[in-house]
Amino acid sequence: MAKEPFTKPTSRAPVSQRSQTVGKINKKAIGGRVTAVIDEIEVKVPMGTTILEAAKKVGIKIPTLCHHDDLCLAGVCRICLVEVEGQRTLQASCSYPIIHNVRVKTYSARVRRARKNILHLLLRNHYGECYSCEKNNNCELQDLAEEYGVTEYKFGHIKERRYQPDLSSTSLTKDNDKCINCKRCIRTCIDLQEVGVYESVNRGPKTKISTYLDKPYSDVICINCGQCVNRCPTGALKEKNDVSDVWRAIDDPTKHVVIQTAPAPRAAIGEEFGLAPGTTVTKKLNTAIRRVGFDRVFDTNSSADLTIMEEGTELLLRLKKYLKDQDKDVKLPQFTSCSPGWIKYIENFYPDKLDYLSTCKSPQQMFGALIKTYYAQKANIKPKDIVSVSLMPCVAKKYEAQRPEMRDSGFQDVDYVLTTRELASMVKECGLDLPNLPDSDFDKPLAIGSGAGLIFGATGGVMEAALRTAYELVTGQEAPFKKLRVTPVRGMKGIRSAEIPIKKATKDWKFLEGATLKVMVAHGTANAKKVMEMLETGQLNDYHFVEIMACPGGCLGGGGQPIPTTEAIRKQRAKAIYSEDEQLTIRKSHQNPVVQTLYKEFLTDGPCGHKSHQILHTHYSPGSRWIGKKPKVKAKKK
């Protein structure tokens, strides 16, 4: 287990935003259009557009390494150099704003020679062989070396390690010998997530990317979201790989190995096999998993539906205590607790606000607890002989599975977590062609998930699923959303909100009649920080329910998803999930027959009852969400 933070986390100043301010020009403020002639192709663009952006508009590819569509400008790798008429030196196209008419050459002899020398210099300090690297054939440095015909080490090659890999995290690994100092990880962690784990230390040839104060992962405020991994162009940052352990379990004849698959990987794993982003392969993946050797394949959506029943009931009970019983100690709004990266974030940065969290475990952990209790009983298998694996889009799930409170079944509820990339590697290792496999269904008794459980994968999906059920339970009427689309909570805007009026209510919830349910959705911890600041300043006093996901785009943009990731790719994955939802017959969590059977046969005292609290919820201790002591933090210096 990773240790608790050694010091009070503070939100470090987003240093790289300085480059964002300097490197980007407000095009609207400047106004006007200019003409750029790039490789003899003319294009008119708004003043302030970079050469890189202008080239993209006319289909000209300029290579990049430090640039990423999700991040602010840096201009540090220089691989995007171009020749600008009138300029003495070559210019970095990613950070050169066009403020007057220009002529540009992107592949002159001078440009090609400079790029090739830069590649030789990067490879000079790059330790290891490509074929043994997990990023082999998906490495941007390797791709550029091939593209520019680099077949030898012009300036030599380091043959001995300079740095030892950091293996202290349960979720991530860092290998500085494969780092090219592009600073994507720094900009991701500081600007995109506003956590601040990474920094650049030393100068000249001794420059390296380090964790804060050069401490190992286990001693810094890492929330395990893995967004740095998704944007690293080489093999310097990777998830902690569990494939060997899972193979060992599959090959052990005494073990019954089962896997649950979350919705987000099913909308993305096809990308690892050459399919376009947003191609759903759910039933083909079921077949692949069985051929890999798993004994049973189950649908995480069924436990997502269970999460809605528990979390929705918890919200209604909080509202009842606050509005009807006048209990002013009740914490509102209630925050979702599905995202382990978000949980780690609030524990580290806002430990005094833990009581606002729902006590519900995530769908992964609810499923794991059911596997070693309910399923073990149904299948007449000893829990100790069951190996419970989950397919997740998230590297933080690896950390979550090993938390000490995730053992309410009497065993570790989830034994191993595979990312989308890891399972894809297992399928490839078996020589399986995923896109051309036949379809097959999930295994009983946890074979059915509703459309509500499915859309958990997208930001806003948990909120939408909760509203579909909560509205119907409170009013006794069909949810008033066209085709069940709660459009105000959909999309990629960082923070979104909605108001749902309750005109009529059933007898049990009569006190809500005439009320307006106010909800909010945020994704990415930079936006989570804004929401928490709103909570501290009282701007959320009239809100009731807030969904927060640690990763941009929600689970679809998780740290374990196929690389590359951009907003456009995340939108395509979301489109696939919403499309699949509308093709299903069951689209509300409370209508799922698996959930109904669970409450009838196993969780017999209903949602938020004693049994469900015992295995599906984390347990309160005074002032803390989790079992045991609150995270130790030092007081801020005055």
MOLIN-V802106 format. One record per residue. PSI is psi as a letter, one per 40 degrees, with the letter a starting at -180 (999 if undefined). OMEGA is omega in radians with two decimals (* if undefined). BURIAL is + if it has 24 or more other ideal C-beta (glycine too) atoms within 12 Angstrom, else -. Layout:
# MOLIN-V802106
psi->PSI omega->OMEGA burial->BURIAL
psi->PSI omega->OMEGA burial->BURIAL
This chain:
# MOLIN-V802106
psi->i omega->3.05 burial->-
psi->i omega->-3.14 burial->+
psi->i omega->3.04 burial->-
psi->i omega->-3.11 burial->+
psi->i omega->-3.09 burial->+
psi->e omega->-3.11 burial->-
psi->i omega->3.11 burial->-
psi->h omega->3.13 burial->-
psi->h omega->3.04 burial->+
psi->i omega->-3.13 burial->-
psi->h omega->-3.08 burial->+
psi->i omega->-3.11 burial->+
psi->h omega->3.14 burial->-
psi->g omega->-3.01 burial->+
psi->d omega->-3.04 burial->-
psi->e omega->3.05 burial->+
psi->e omega->3.06 burial->+
psi->d omega->3.12 burial->-
psi->d omega->3.12 burial->+
psi->d omega->-3.13 burial->-
psi->d omega->-3.11 burial->-
psi->d omega->-2.98 burial->-
psi->e omega->-3.13 burial->+
psi->h omega->-3.14 burial->+
psi->h omega->3.11 burial->+
psi->h omega->-3.03 burial->-
psi->d omega->-3.13 burial->-
psi->d omega->-3.12 burial->-
psi->d omega->-3.13 burial->-
psi->d omega->3.13 burial->-
psi->i omega->3.08 burial->-
psi->i omega->3.13 burial->-
psi->i omega->3.14 burial->-
psi->i omega->-3.12 burial->+
psi->h omega->3.05 burial->-
psi->h omega->3.05 burial->+
psi->h omega->-3.06 burial->+
psi->h omega->-3.08 burial->+
psi->f omega->3.10 burial->+
psi->e omega->3.05 burial->-
psi->h omega->-3.09 burial->-
psi->h omega->3.09 burial->-
psi->h omega->3.08 burial->+
psi->h omega->-3.07 burial->-
psi->i omega->3.05 burial->+
psi->i omega->3.12 burial->+
psi->h omega->-3.10 burial->+
psi->e omega->3.07 burial->+
psi->h omega->3.12 burial->+
psi->i omega->3.10 burial->+
psi->d omega->3.13 burial->+
psi->d omega->3.13 burial->+
psi->d omega->-3.13 burial->+
psi->d omega->3.13 burial->+
psi->d omega->3.12 burial->+
psi->d omega->-3.10 burial->+
psi->d omega->-3.13 burial->-
psi->e omega->3.03 burial->+
psi->f omega->3.11 burial->-
psi->h omega->-3.12 burial->+
psi->h omega->3.02 burial->-
psi->h omega->-3.08 burial->+
psi->i omega->3.09 burial->+
psi->i omega->3.00 burial->+
psi->d omega->-3.13 burial->+
psi->d omega->-3.11 burial->+
psi->i omega->3.02 burial->+
psi->h omega->-3.06 burial->+
psi->d omega->-3.13 burial->-
psi->e omega->-2.91 burial->+
psi->i omega->3.07 burial->+
psi->i omega->-3.10 burial->+
psi->i omega->3.08 burial->+
psi->d omega->3.12 burial->+
psi->f omega->-3.05 burial->+
psi->d omega->-3.04 burial->+
psi->d omega->3.08 burial->+
psi->e omega->-3.14 burial->+
psi->e omega->-3.12 burial->+
psi->f omega->-3.12 burial->+
psi->i omega->3.07 burial->+
psi->i omega->3.13 burial->+
psi->h omega->3.13 burial->+
psi->h omega->-3.11 burial->+
psi->h omega->3.13 burial->-
psi->e omega->3.13 burial->-
psi->h omega->-3.09 burial->-
psi->d omega->-3.09 burial->-
psi->i omega->3.05 burial->-
psi->i omega->-3.05 burial->+
psi->i omega->3.06 burial->+
psi->h omega->-3.03 burial->+
psi->d omega->-3.09 burial->+
psi->d omega->-3.07 burial->+
psi->e omega->3.11 burial->+
psi->h omega->-3.12 burial->+
psi->h omega->3.12 burial->+
psi->h omega->-3.12 burial->+
psi->e omega->3.03 burial->+
psi->i omega->-3.12 burial->-
psi->h omega->-3.10 burial->-
psi->i omega->2.98 burial->+
psi->h omega->-3.00 burial->+
psi->h omega->2.98 burial->+
psi->h omega->-3.07 burial->+
psi->e omega->-3.12 burial->+
psi->f omega->3.06 burial->+
psi->i omega->-3.13 burial->-
psi->d omega->3.13 burial->-
psi->d omega->-3.13 burial->-
psi->d omega->-3.10 burial->+
psi->d omega->-3.14 burial->+
psi->d omega->-3.14 burial->-
psi->d omega->3.14 burial->+
psi->d omega->-3.11 burial->+
psi->d omega->3.11 burial->+
psi->d omega->3.10 burial->-
psi->d omega->3.11 burial->+
psi->d omega->3.11 burial->+
psi->d omega->-3.13 burial->+
psi->d omega->3.11 burial->+
psi->d omega->-3.13 burial->+
psi->d omega->3.11 burial->+
psi->d omega->-3.08 burial->-
psi->e omega->-3.06 burial->+
psi->h omega->-3.05 burial->+
psi->i omega->3.00 burial->+
psi->i omega->3.13 burial->+
psi->i omega->-3.06 burial->-
psi->d omega->-3.01 burial->-
psi->d omega->-3.14 burial->-
psi->e omega->-3.11 burial->-
psi->i omega->3.13 burial->-
psi->d omega->3.13 burial->+
psi->e omega->3.11 burial->+
psi->h omega->-3.11 burial->-
psi->e omega->3.00 burial->-
psi->f omega->-3.11 burial->+
psi->h omega->-3.08 burial->+
psi->d omega->3.09 burial->+
psi->d omega->3.11 burial->+
psi->d omega->3.14 burial->+
psi->d omega->-3.13 burial->+
psi->d omega->3.10 burial->+
psi->d omega->3.10 burial->+
psi->d omega->-3.10 burial->-
psi->d omega->-3.10 burial->-
psi->e omega->3.02 burial->+
psi->f omega->3.11 burial->-
psi->h omega->-3.07 burial->+
psi->e omega->3.11 burial->-
psi->i omega->3.13 burial->-
psi->g omega->-3.06 burial->-
psi->d omega->-3.09 burial->-
psi->f omega->-3.13 burial->-
psi->a omega->-3.05 burial->-
psi->h omega->3.11 burial->-
psi->h omega->-3.09 burial->-
psi->e omega->3.09 burial->-
psi->i omega->-3.12 burial->-
psi->i omega->2.98 burial->-
psi->d omega->-3.08 burial->-
psi->i omega->3.03 burial->-
psi->h omega->3.13 burial->-
psi->i omega->3.07 burial->+
psi->h omega->-3.10 burial->+
psi->e omega->-3.00 burial->-
psi->e omega->-3.12 burial->+
psi->i omega->3.03 burial->+
psi->e omega->-3.03 burial->+
psi->d omega->-2.96 burial->+
psi->i omega->2.96 burial->+
psi->i omega->-3.14 burial->+
psi->h omega->-3.14 burial->+
psi->g omega->-3.09 burial->+
psi->e omega->3.11 burial->+
psi->e omega->3.09 burial->+
psi->e omega->-3.08 burial->+
psi->i omega->3.12 burial->+
psi->e omega->3.09 burial->+
psi->f omega->3.12 burial->+
psi->e omega->3.10 burial->+
psi->e omega->3.05 burial->+
psi->d omega->-3.11 burial->+
psi->d omega->3.13 burial->+
psi->d omega->-3.12 burial->+
psi->d omega->3.10 burial->+
psi->d omega->-3.03 burial->+
psi->d omega->-3.10 burial->+
psi->d omega->-3.04 burial->+
psi->d omega->-3.04 burial->+
psi->d omega->-3.07 burial->+
psi->e omega->-3.13 burial->+
psi->f omega->3.04 burial->+
psi->d omega->3.03 burial->+
psi->f omega->3.13 burial->+
psi->d omega->-2.98 burial->+
psi->i omega->3.01 burial->+
psi->i omega->3.10 burial->+
psi->h omega->-3.11 burial->+
psi->i omega->-3.13 burial->-
psi->a omega->-3.10 burial->-
psi->i omega->3.09 burial->-
psi->a omega->-3.09 burial->-
psi->e omega->3.13 burial->-
psi->e omega->3.13 burial->-
psi->h omega->3.05 burial->-
psi->i omega->3.05 burial->+
psi->h omega->-3.07 burial->+
psi->i omega->2.91 burial->+
psi->i omega->-3.01 burial->+
psi->h omega->-3.12 burial->+
psi->f omega->3.11 burial->-
psi->f omega->3.10 burial->-
psi->i omega->3.04 burial->+
psi->i omega->-3.14 burial->+
psi->d omega->-3.04 burial->+
psi->e omega->-3.09 burial->+
psi->e omega->3.09 burial->-
psi->i omega->-3.05 burial->+
psi->g omega->3.09 burial->+
psi->h omega->-3.14 burial->+
psi->e omega->3.05 burial->+
psi->f omega->-3.06 burial->+
psi->d omega->3.10 burial->+
psi->e omega->3.13 burial->+
psi->d omega->3.07 burial->+
psi->d omega->3.14 burial->+
psi->d omega->-3.09 burial->+
psi->e omega->-3.09 burial->+
psi->e omega->3.09 burial->+
psi->h omega->-3.08 burial->+
psi->e omega->-3.11 burial->+
psi->a omega->3.13 burial->+
psi->f omega->-3.11 burial->+
psi->d omega->3.13 burial->+
psi->h omega->-3.12 burial->+
psi->i omega->2.99 burial->+
psi->i omega->3.04 burial->+
psi->h omega->-2.97 burial->+
psi->h omega->-3.14 burial->+
psi->e omega->-3.04 burial->+
psi->d omega->-3.11 burial->+
psi->d omega->3.13 burial->-
psi->d omega->3.13 burial->-
psi->d omega->3.07 burial->+
psi->d omega->3.14 burial->+
psi->d omega->3.12 burial->-
psi->d omega->3.13 burial->+
psi->d omega->-3.10 burial->+
psi->e omega->3.13 burial->-
psi->h omega->-3.07 burial->-
psi->e omega->-3.14 burial->-
psi->e omega->-3.08 burial->-
psi->i omega->3.05 burial->+
psi->h omega->-2.99 burial->+
psi->h omega->-3.14 burial->+
psi->i omega->3.14 burial->+
psi->i omega->2.97 burial->+
psi->i omega->-3.13 burial->+
psi->h omega->3.13 burial->+
psi->i omega->-3.07 burial->+
psi->d omega->-3.05 burial->+
psi->d omega->3.10 burial->+
psi->d omega->-3.10 burial->+
psi->d omega->3.10 burial->+
psi->e omega->-3.04 burial->+
psi->d omega->-3.01 burial->+
psi->d omega->3.08 burial->+
psi->d omega->3.12 burial->+
psi->d omega->3.11 burial->+
psi->e omega->-3.12 burial->+
psi->f omega->3.03 burial->+
psi->e omega->3.12 burial->-
psi->i omega->-3.14 burial->+
psi->i omega->3.06 burial->-
psi->h omega->-3.14 burial->+
psi->e omega->3.08 burial->+
psi->h omega->-3.11 burial->+
psi->h omega->-3.10 burial->+
psi->f omega->-3.00 burial->+
psi->d omega->-3.03 burial->+
psi->d omega->3.04 burial->-
psi->d omega->3.12 burial->+
psi->d omega->3.08 burial->+
psi->d omega->3.14 burial->+
psi->d omega->3.14 burial->+
psi->d omega->-3.10 burial->+
psi->d omega->3.12 burial->+
psi->d omega->-3.14 burial->+
psi->d omega->3.04 burial->-
psi->d omega->3.08 burial->+
psi->e omega->3.10 burial->+
psi->i omega->-3.11 burial->+
psi->d omega->3.13 burial->+
psi->i omega->3.06 burial->+
psi->h omega->-3.05 burial->+
psi->i omega->-3.07 burial->+
psi->h omega->3.10 burial->+
psi->d omega->-3.14 burial->+
psi->d omega->3.13 burial->+
psi->d omega->3.09 burial->+
psi->d omega->2.99 burial->+
psi->d omega->3.06 burial->+
psi->d omega->3.10 burial->+
psi->d omega->3.09 burial->+
psi->d omega->3.11 burial->+
psi->d omega->3.14 burial->+
psi->d omega->-3.11 burial->+
psi->d omega->-3.08 burial->+
psi->d omega->3.10 burial->+
psi->d omega->3.11 burial->+
psi->d omega->3.11 burial->+
psi->d omega->3.11 burial->+
psi->d omega->-3.13 burial->+
psi->d omega->3.11 burial->+
psi->d omega->3.07 burial->+
psi->d omega->3.13 burial->+
psi->d omega->3.13 burial->+
psi->d omega->-3.14 burial->+
psi->d omega->-3.07 burial->-
psi->d omega->-3.02 burial->+
psi->d omega->-3.07 burial->+
psi->d omega->-3.09 burial->-
psi->e omega->3.10 burial->-
psi->f omega->3.10 burial->-
psi->h omega->-3.04 burial->-
psi->e omega->3.07 burial->-
psi->e omega->3.13 burial->-
psi->h omega->-3.10 burial->-
psi->h omega->3.05 burial->+
psi->i omega->0.08 burial->+
psi->i omega->3.03 burial->+
psi->h omega->3.12 burial->+
psi->i omega->3.09 burial->+
psi->i omega->-3.08 burial->+
psi->f omega->-3.08 burial->+
psi->d omega->-2.99 burial->+
psi->h omega->-3.11 burial->+
psi->d omega->3.06 burial->+
psi->d omega->3.08 burial->+
psi->d omega->3.11 burial->+
psi->d omega->3.12 burial->+
psi->d omega->3.14 burial->+
psi->d omega->-3.10 burial->+
psi->d omega->3.08 burial->+
psi->d omega->-3.09 burial->+
psi->d omega->-2.99 burial->+
psi->d omega->-3.11 burial->+
psi->f omega->-3.07 burial->+
psi->d omega->3.12 burial->+
psi->e omega->-3.12 burial->-
psi->e omega->-3.06 burial->+
psi->d omega->-3.10 burial->+
psi->e omega->3.07 burial->+
psi->e omega->-3.12 burial->+
psi->i omega->2.92 burial->+
psi->i omega->3.09 burial->+
psi->e omega->-3.10 burial->+
psi->h omega->2.96 burial->+
psi->i omega->3.08 burial->+
psi->i omega->3.07 burial->+
psi->d omega->3.11 burial->+
psi->d omega->-3.04 burial->+
psi->d omega->3.02 burial->+
psi->d omega->-3.13 burial->+
psi->d omega->-3.14 burial->+
psi->d omega->3.12 burial->+
psi->d omega->3.13 burial->+
psi->d omega->-3.12 burial->+
psi->d omega->-3.05 burial->+
psi->e omega->3.02 burial->+
psi->c omega->-3.08 burial->+
psi->d omega->-3.10 burial->+
psi->d omega->3.13 burial->+
psi->d omega->3.11 burial->+
psi->d omega->-3.11 burial->-
psi->d omega->-3.07 burial->-
psi->e omega->-3.13 burial->+
psi->f omega->3.12 burial->-
psi->h omega->3.11 burial->+
psi->h omega->-3.13 burial->-
psi->d omega->-3.11 burial->+
psi->e omega->3.14 burial->-
psi->e omega->3.12 burial->-
psi->h omega->3.00 burial->+
psi->h omega->-3.06 burial->+
psi->h omega->-3.11 burial->+
psi->i omega->3.05 burial->+
psi->i omega->3.01 burial->+
psi->h omega->-3.03 burial->+
psi->i omega->3.09 burial->+
psi->e omega->-2.80 burial->+
psi->h omega->3.06 burial->+
psi->d omega->3.10 burial->+
psi->d omega->3.10 burial->+
psi->d omega->3.09 burial->+
psi->d omega->3.09 burial->+
psi->d omega->-3.11 burial->+
psi->d omega->-3.08 burial->+
psi->d omega->-3.09 burial->+
psi->e omega->3.09 burial->+
psi->i omega->-3.05 burial->+
psi->d omega->-3.13 burial->-
psi->e omega->-3.13 burial->+
psi->f omega->-3.14 burial->+
psi->f omega->-3.07 burial->+
psi->e omega->3.05 burial->+
psi->e omega->-3.04 burial->+
psi->e omega->3.11 burial->-
psi->i omega->2.99 burial->+
psi->h omega->-2.98 burial->+
psi->d omega->3.08 burial->+
psi->h omega->-3.05 burial->+
psi->d omega->-3.11 burial->+
psi->i omega->3.07 burial->+
psi->h omega->3.06 burial->+
psi->h omega->3.01 burial->+
psi->i omega->3.08 burial->+
psi->d omega->-3.12 burial->+
psi->d omega->-3.11 burial->+
psi->d omega->3.14 burial->+
psi->d omega->3.09 burial->+
psi->d omega->3.13 burial->+
psi->d omega->3.12 burial->+
psi->d omega->3.12 burial->+
psi->d omega->3.12 burial->+
psi->d omega->-3.14 burial->-
psi->d omega->3.11 burial->-
psi->e omega->3.11 burial->-
psi->f omega->-3.09 burial->-
psi->h omega->3.10 burial->+
psi->g omega->-3.00 burial->-
psi->d omega->-3.08 burial->+
psi->d omega->-3.07 burial->-
psi->e omega->3.09 burial->-
psi->i omega->3.08 burial->+
psi->i omega->3.11 burial->-
psi->i omega->2.97 burial->-
psi->i omega->-3.05 burial->-
psi->i omega->3.04 burial->-
psi->i omega->3.13 burial->+
psi->i omega->3.05 burial->+
psi->i omega->0.18 burial->-
psi->e omega->-3.08 burial->+
psi->f omega->-2.96 burial->+
psi->e omega->-3.01 burial->+
psi->h omega->2.99 burial->+
psi->i omega->3.14 burial->+
psi->i omega->3.05 burial->+
psi->d omega->3.11 burial->+
psi->d omega->3.09 burial->+
psi->d omega->-3.12 burial->+
psi->d omega->-3.04 burial->+
psi->e omega->2.98 burial->+
psi->d omega->-3.05 burial->+
psi->d omega->-3.10 burial->+
psi->i omega->3.04 burial->+
psi->h omega->-3.07 burial->+
psi->e omega->-3.07 burial->+
psi->d omega->3.12 burial->+
psi->d omega->3.14 burial->+
psi->d omega->-3.13 burial->+
psi->d omega->3.12 burial->+
psi->d omega->-3.14 burial->+
psi->d omega->-3.11 burial->+
psi->d omega->3.11 burial->+
psi->d omega->-3.10 burial->+
psi->d omega->-3.06 burial->+
psi->d omega->-3.12 burial->+
psi->d omega->-3.10 burial->+
psi->d omega->3.13 burial->+
psi->d omega->-3.09 burial->+
psi->d omega->-3.03 burial->+
psi->e omega->-3.06 burial->+
psi->e omega->-3.10 burial->-
psi->i omega->3.08 burial->-
psi->h omega->3.11 burial->-
psi->h omega->-3.01 burial->+
psi->f omega->-3.11 burial->-
psi->h omega->-3.12 burial->+
psi->h omega->-3.09 burial->-
psi->f omega->-3.14 burial->-
psi->f omega->3.11 burial->+
psi->h omega->3.06 burial->+
psi->g omega->-2.96 burial->+
psi->d omega->-3.13 burial->-
psi->d omega->-3.12 burial->-
psi->e omega->3.10 burial->+
psi->i omega->3.06 burial->+
psi->a omega->-3.05 burial->+
psi->e omega->3.04 burial->+
psi->i omega->-3.00 burial->-
psi->d omega->3.13 burial->+
psi->h omega->-3.12 burial->+
psi->i omega->3.13 burial->+
psi->i omega->-3.14 burial->+
psi->i omega->3.07 burial->+
psi->h omega->-3.10 burial->-
psi->h omega->3.13 burial->+
psi->i omega->3.09 burial->-
psi->g omega->-3.06 burial->+
psi->d omega->3.12 burial->-
psi->i omega->3.13 burial->-
psi->i omega->3.10 burial->+
psi->i omega->-3.05 burial->-
psi->d omega->-3.09 burial->-
psi->d omega->-3.07 burial->-
psi->f omega->-3.08 burial->+
psi->d omega->-3.11 burial->-
psi->e omega->3.12 burial->-
psi->e omega->-3.10 burial->+
psi->h omega->-3.12 burial->-
psi->e omega->3.13 burial->-
psi->i omega->3.06 burial->+
psi->h omega->3.13 burial->-
psi->h omega->-3.12 burial->+
psi->h omega->-3.08 burial->+
psi->i omega->-3.14 burial->+
psi->i omega->3.12 burial->+
psi->h omega->3.06 burial->+
psi->i omega->3.08 burial->+
psi->i omega->-2.99 burial->+
psi->h omega->-3.03 burial->+
psi->e omega->2.99 burial->+
psi->d omega->3.08 burial->+
psi->d omega->3.06 burial->+
psi->d omega->3.11 burial->+
psi->d omega->3.12 burial->+
psi->d omega->3.13 burial->+
psi->d omega->-3.14 burial->+
psi->d omega->3.06 burial->+
psi->d omega->3.06 burial->-
psi->d omega->3.11 burial->+
psi->d omega->-3.10 burial->+
psi->d omega->-3.13 burial->-
psi->e omega->3.07 burial->-
psi->e omega->-3.11 burial->-
psi->e omega->3.11 burial->-
psi->e omega->-3.05 burial->+
psi->d omega->-3.11 burial->-
psi->e omega->3.06 burial->-
psi->i omega->-3.06 burial->+
psi->d omega->-3.03 burial->+
psi->h omega->-3.12 burial->+
psi->h omega->3.03 burial->+
psi->h omega->3.06 burial->+
psi->h omega->3.02 burial->+
psi->h omega->-3.05 burial->+
psi->d omega->-2.99 burial->+
psi->i omega->3.05 burial->+
psi->h omega->-3.09 burial->+
psi->e omega->-3.08 burial->+
psi->a omega->-3.08 burial->+
psi->d omega->3.13 burial->+
psi->d omega->3.10 burial->+
psi->f omega->-3.08 burial->+
psi->i omega->-3.08 burial->+
psi->e omega->3.12 burial->+
psi->e omega->-3.10 burial->+
psi->i omega->3.12 burial->+
psi->i omega->3.11 burial->+
psi->h omega->0.23 burial->+
psi->i omega->3.00 burial->+
psi->h omega->3.03 burial->+
psi->i omega->3.12 burial->+
psi->d omega->3.13 burial->+
psi->d omega->3.12 burial->-
psi->d omega->3.14 burial->+
psi->d omega->3.10 burial->+
psi->d omega->3.12 burial->+
psi->d omega->3.09 burial->+
psi->d omega->3.12 burial->+
psi->d omega->3.12 burial->+
psi->d omega->3.13 burial->+
psi->d omega->-3.12 burial->+
psi->d omega->-3.14 burial->+
psi->d omega->3.10 burial->+
psi->d omega->3.13 burial->-
psi->d omega->3.10 burial->+
psi->d omega->-3.06 burial->+
psi->e omega->3.08 burial->-
psi->e omega->-3.10 burial->-
psi->i omega->3.10 burial->+
psi->d omega->-3.13 burial->-
psi->h omega->-3.06 burial->+
psi->e omega->3.10 burial->+
psi->h omega->-3.02 burial->+
psi->d omega->-3.07 burial->+
psi->e omega->3.11 burial->+
psi->e omega->-3.12 burial->+
psi->h omega->-3.12 burial->+
psi->d omega->3.08 burial->+
psi->d omega->3.12 burial->+
psi->d omega->3.12 burial->+
psi->d omega->3.13 burial->+
psi->d omega->3.12 burial->-
psi->d omega->-3.14 burial->+
psi->d omega->3.12 burial->+
psi->d omega->-3.01 burial->-
psi->d omega->-2.94 burial->-
psi->d omega->3.13 burial->+
psi->g omega->-2.88 burial->+
psi->e omega->3.09 burial->-
psi->e omega->2.97 burial->-
psi->i omega->3.13 burial->-
psi->h omega->-3.12 burial->+
psi->e omega->3.04 burial->+
psi->a omega->-3.06 burial->-
psi->d omega->-3.08 burial->-
psi->d omega->-3.12 burial->+
psi->d omega->3.09 burial->+
psi->d omega->-3.10 burial->+
psi->d omega->-3.05 burial->-
psi->e omega->-3.06 burial->+
psi->e omega->-3.12 burial->+
psi->i omega->2.91 burial->+
psi->i omega->-2.97 burial->+
psi->h omega->3.13 burial->-
psi->h omega->2.76 burial->-
psi->i omega->-3.01 burial->-
psi->h omega->3.07 burial->-
psi->e omega->-3.09 burial->-
psi->i omega->3.12 burial->+
psi->d omega->-2.97 burial->+
psi->i omega->3.00 burial->+
psi->i omega->3.07 burial->-
psi->a omega->-3.02 burial->-
psi->i omega->3.05 burial->-
psi->i omega->3.07 burial->+
psi->h omega->-3.14 burial->+
psi->h omega->3.12 burial->-
psi->i omega->3.07 burial->-
psi->i omega->3.13 burial->-
psi->i omega->3.09 burial->-
psi->i omega->3.06 burial->-
psi->h omega->3.13 burial->-
psi->999 omega->* burial->-
